[in-house]
Amino acid sequence: MLGSIEAGGTKFLCGVGTGPDDLETIQIPTTTPSATLDACIDFFRPRRPHLAAIGIASFGPVDLNPDSWTYGYITSTPKSGWRNCDIAGAVRKSLGVPVGFDTDVNGAALGEARWGAAQGLSDFIYLTVGTGIGGGAVANGRVVHGLVHPEMGHIRVPHDRSRDPFDGGCPFHGDCLEGLASGPAIEKRWGISARDLPPTHPGVALEAHYLALGIANWVCTLSPQRIVLGGGVMQNAQLFPLIRAELLELLNGYVQAGEITECVDHYVVPARLRGRAGVLGGLVLAEDAARGAAS
């Protein structure tokens, strides 16, 4: 049996199982680190004799460098009280099992690769668009880490202020992609949530425009085989055809791949696992941690 924690800014989702068919989960509100992690540990403690490992897919930024003294920490988050929180260490010390650790979006990417919309692909991007915007890149079958980890929500995209005078909502960068296209940015700009925008509302086309700009950048830099889009904002299904059409316009025939030019409906796709992608990805992280401990 494997354990998983999807650590989010508003809730933690804890689970035990081996996959989608036997996954048992509990939802815990994100309050203080001590109260939230104690509740997680209380969920796992009676199951401890059957657990081979626990995987944590966490909001961030996080430290993923195993050689760093802050490995397993949430680092420079704006989330009150959670900066420099040793989330992985707290779980490991309390339960005494191997712990796998990665970002929430990398965890979701692993879940979609194993059971969802990216099965059979070696190179793809998973992007979540919700309270924030985050992306996980998988290259040659492995999630990309690098210096720290990709922060796809904080790339800069063209901001035409005559069309969109909104200053942006990111506390670090103002009008980065997250600052312009996250759920809170949409609601602050229009006074309505993304999922409730009617089809003719100008906010729908503007959101699709910003997301297509980001995707065009990643197509040209990372050359993914597919783009998988999840998160609360992407529950507004009318965004998908607009994003696909604008992506083709932005690329302007330069990337000559049939997957894009002939099958764009199968290139930019919704996440299949929806709200379970992260916690299922945590099982993949746990599986890797158990394998590493045994080797």
N, C-alpha and C positions, 0 to 999 in steps of 0.2 A: 504494500500500500504506500502511496505517495501523498505528501501534503503540499498545499499551495496557498500562498497569500498574494492576492492582488491588492496592493496598497494604493489607495486613491486619496485625493485631497478631501473628499466628502464622505467616503465609506471605504472600509476594508472588506474584501470578500475572501473568506477562508474556505478551503475545500480539502477533502480527502477522496482518493479514488485512484483509478488507473487511466481514465479517459472519460469521454462524454457520457457513456452509458451507465457508469456507476458512481458518478461524481456526486458527493454529498457536500452541500455548502451552507454557510451561515454568513449573514451580513452584519457588520459592526460599524456604527458611526465613527467617523474620525473626529476624536476630541483631542485630548492631550496624548503625548507619546506613551506615558506610563499607563493610563487607563485603557487606551486602544490596544497596546501590545499585551497587556495583562489579559484582556478579553480574548485575544487571539490565542494566547498560550493556554488559557483555560479550555478553549475548544479542542486543542490538540492533545492536551495532557492525558485524558483517558484513552486516547487512541495511540499514545506513544509506543506501546509494545509492538504495534503492527506497522510503524512508519519506518521506511528505509531512509527517507530524506524529506526535506521541505524546500520548495522553491519559492522565492519572493520576487515578484514583479512590481517594482515600486515607482511611485511618482518621484520626481527629482527636482533638480539635478542630483545625481548620485555618484559615488566613487566606485568605479568598477576595476580599479587596478589592484590585483591581489598582493602586490608588493608594497602598497601604501598602508600607512598606519590607520588611515581612515577608510580602508576598504569596507564596503557594506554600509557606509553612512549615507544618509540624505544630507546634502551639503548646503548649497546656497539657495534653498527654496524660499519663496516669499510666504509660505504657509507658516502662520504664527505658531511658535513653540517647537517646530520640527527641524529647524536648522541645526546641523551637526548632530543628528540623531543616529545612533548606532543600531539601526533596525535589524540588520542581519546578525550582529553579535548578540543582541538581546534574545533573539529566537534560539540561536545556537547554544548559548549558555543555559537557558532555561530548560531546553528539551534534550540537549545532548545528542543531536542528530546532525548529519551533514546538511549544509544549507547552500543552495544555489541562489545566485543573486543577479538581477539585471533590471533594466528600466521597465516600466509598465508597458510601453509600446513595443519594446523588443520581446517581452513576454507574449504580448498579443500576436506579434508576427510569428513567433514559434507555434502558437496555438493554431493560427490560420494555416501554417505550413503543414502541420501534422494532420489536422482534421477539417480544415476549412477551405477558403477560396484560393489558397496558394499551394494546394497539394501537387506534388510532382515538379515544382519549380525550384531551381537553384538560385535564382536572382529575382528579387521582387522588393517592393516597398509596401509597408503597411502604414497608413496614416490615420490617426484618430483626430476628429474635429469635434470638439465639445467644449467643456469648460476652458480647456487650452487646446493647442494644436501640437501634436508630437508625432514623430515618425521613426519607424524602425526599418533599417535596410538589411536585407539578407543578400550576401554575395558568396557565390560558390558554396551555398548551403550553410553558411555561418552568419550570425548577426554581426554587424560592423560595430566595433568599439572605437579603436583609434586612440587619440590623445585622451579623450574622456568618453563621450558617446555623441552621436549625431543629435543636433537640436534643430530639427527641420522646421519647427514652428517659428523659429526666430530668424529665418532668412529674410532678406530685404526684397520686396517686390515693388514694381512701379506703382506710385500712388498719385493718381490724377485728382488733385484737390478741387478742380472745377466740377468733376463728376461726384466726388466723395470728399466733402470738407471735413469729415470726421478725423480727429487728430490721432486716433488709435488708443488702445487700452492697455498695452503692455507696460508694466511698471519699470521695466528695464530699457526698452527700446521704442516705446511709443507705437509707431506704425509699421512694425514688422508684420509678417504674415499672421501670427497669432493675434497681434494687436488690432488687426483689421478684420479678421475672418473667423475668430473664435465665437462660440455661442454668446458669451457676455458682450463682445463687441457688437454683434448683431442686435442684441436686445437693447444695449445702450443707445445705439444709433437710431433704431426704428421703434423702440418701445414694445416689441413683440418678439417672442421666441422664434428661432429658426424653423422649427417644425410646424409653426402656425402661420408662416408667411404664405399668403395666397399665391397662386401661380403667376398672376400678373404684377405682383408687387416688385418694385425696382430692386429690392434687397435680394431677390432670388438671383437675378442676372449678375448683380455685383458680387455676390458670394461665389458664384460659379466662376466669374472672371478671376478673382484672387486665387482660388484653388487651382485653376488651370494654369495660371502663371507659375505657381510653385511646382506643379507637376511637370510643366515643360522644362523647368530648370533641372529637375531630377532625371528626366528622360535623357537630357543631353549630358549630364555629368555621370550618372550611375548606370544608365542603359538597362533598366529593369525589364524583366519579361512580363511583369504585370504590376498594376497599381491597385491595391486593395484599400478601400476607404471605409472607416468605421467611426463610431462616436455618435453622440446625440444629434448633432447638426445634420449628419448624413442620413438620418431617418426621414428627412424630407426628400423623397425619391425623385422629385422633379429636378433636383440639382444635377443628377447624373447625365441626362442627355445634353444639358447645357455645358457641363464641364467637358464632355467628350467633343462636342462641336468646336468649342473654343480652343481646346488642345490642338485639334487638327489645324485650325487657323493659325495658331501661334507657331507650330512646327513648320507650316507652309511647305510640306513635301520634302523637307530636308532629311528627316530620318526615314529612310526607305526600308521599312520593315512591314511585312504584310499584317503582322499582329496589330499594328497601329492603323495603317492606311486602309486595310480591308476589314478588320475585325475589331474596331475600337470599342464596340459594345462589350467585348470580352477582354479588353485590355484594362479599362478603368471599371472596376466592379465593386459592388458592396461587400463588406465583410460578411461571411456566412455564419460565424459563431456569435455575432452580435455581442451581448453583454457578458458572454462567457469566454471570450477570446483570451483575456488576460489571466484568468484563474486556470484555464486549461493550459496556457503557456507555462504557468508556474509548475505544472506537473512535469513538463518537459525539462525545465530547469532542475527540478528535484531528481528526475531520472539521471540527468548528466552528473549531478552532485553525488548520487549514490554510486554511479559507475566509477567516478573519479576516486571515491573513498575506498572502493574495493580493489582498485588497480595498484 
